[in-house]
Structure formats: structure tokens, C-alpha cells
Amino acid sequence: MKQRSFFVLFLFFFAITFGNGCSDPASKRDFANVYSLSGDEKELIKPGDIIMRHGYGFVSNTIVKTLQEDYAISHAGIVVSDNQGGLRVVHSVSQTISDFDGVQDVDINTFVRDSQPNSIMVVRFLPSSENPESRVGISRRANYYLEQKIPFDYSFSLDDDTRFYCSEFIVRVLADIFGDSLFGQFYPANISGLEKLKFGIFIDPGLFEIVINHQQ
């Protein structure tokens, strides 16, 4: 199991550094049928929610195939509101698929468009469901790290809070709002290299409610 974990981490690092990351070039996609959320679905989404997807490309497919989770997820981010009342997604991305490295934001329509069809999931941390103010806190904290321009964590180290990979960024934001002990709850000290890449932690019914699920 340790050898498999090491191989996955090595493959993930190699592909995201030297490959095309989570996305194929736009020219390879079929934009005649653009994947999108309906207006009613967007009304369900609140700032502070977590949006997840199965992206395009070698890295995304490798993550999904190797992790073998109940849902095909390869990337995630935090929903925030923009100045015009719309929604954006703050997420941590490698420079290989972006104009710059690390925590950045994108319009939610673009985030969904760059997802494989019928792969979007949106979840809400249960304590934030009960307290709308904490949802605002999650959104603000995500924007704080966006302003700090936190770089991508290519070493996938949970001991370094100056760099984040995508799911680590989300857990760090939640821990900042709900207490540092939450980080250890999501990532115990004995967690393996493979386990810390999994997205199933965001679908635990004891901690999250599913708002939108296109993978049903």
C-alpha cells in the first residue's frame, strides 16, 4: 500500500509539473454542448459552499481512477460572491494549467464548463448550514488566501501552511473558521500519502450536506 501511495504521489507530481494538468486544451473539447448549471441550481448555491468536479486531462483521470472513490472527483474549490452578486470559485491550481500558480479564482460558469459533463457536486459544511454568518466567514477566509497569493503545494505536505493543494486549501479555510482541531479531524497525523488526496472527506454525511449532485 505504501508503494502504491508513493507511486500515485510521484505520478501526480510528475504529471502536474510536466504535463497539461487537470485540463486538455480547449480546442479538444466539444463546446457545442457546453456543460452548465441551471438557474434554479445556481439559486441553491451559497457563498461558502464547496464545489467539486471531475476535470479533463491526464491528471484528473489518474486521480479518479487511482482513488476509486464513490464519486468521480478530481478537483474542488470554495464558492464566493463577486461584487455584482454573481458567484466565483476560489481554488488552488498548478501553474501548468493557469496563468499563475496557487490560489486563484474563476467565474463559476467557467469552473463548471471545464468539468466533465454530469460531474459537478456542491456540498455545504453542516455547521455553516446552521449559521449563515459562518458561511460568510468561509467565503471571506477563502478571499483572504486569494489576496495572499498562496502558491500551489507541489510536495502535498500537510505540515506546511504556506502552500496548498486543492483539497488542503479547503480544509485549511474550514479549520481557520471552526477551529484548528478540525484540520486534524480531516487529516489525522497517521494519514497516508494516498488517503490525503481523497475527496470523500467532503461527502461525509455527518459533516456535509449535498446541495447539488450531478453524479447520481
PyMOL commands that set and color helices and strands:
alter all, ss='L'
color gray80, all
select helices_A, chain A and resi 2-18+26-28+39-44+58-67+95-97+108-113+126-130+132-148+166-178+181-186+195-197+200-203
alter helices_A, ss='H'
color red, helices_A
select strands_A, chain A and resi 50-53+75-81+87-93+102-107+121-125+208-213
alter strands_A, ss='S'
color yellow, strands_A
deselect
rebuild
show_as cartoon
